[in-house]
Amino acid sequence: MKTTILRIVPNIYSNDVEASKKFYTQFLDMKLVMDMEWVLTFASKENPKAQITIIQNTGNKPLDNKAIFLSIEVVNIDLWYERAKTQDIEIVYPITTESWGVKRFFVKDPNGATINLLSHCV
């Protein structure tokens, strides 16, 4: 089976989600495409695959306060999970189907960056 990357989204932790919402919608003129109160995703109005996600910094989630955290949307998440296990990639969050409609797992890259690999559930 083919492993395909659909998009890569940088994630930023925020101590003020409302200020972030104002910055990205008013200053950068981006469209708010997902608002779960604790996580916001903004997209370029001209290029909807150009996105950034803001996550409320609570200090109690597995990744809070980490400097680098990327989301990579892929096709066939289960194949990617098996690939990570086969290649002995450090998995720091097991494959999970989340209540908001994504199936994902987290790995560490060789530099210590956390990578959130995900697929949207159909």
Secondary structure, 3 states (H helix, E strand, C coil): CCCEEEEEEEEEEECCHHHHHHHHHHHCCCEEEEECCCEEEEECCCCCCCEEEEEECCCCCCCCCCCCEEEEEEECHHHHHHHHHHCCCCEEEEEEECCCCEEEEEEECCCCCEEEEEEECC
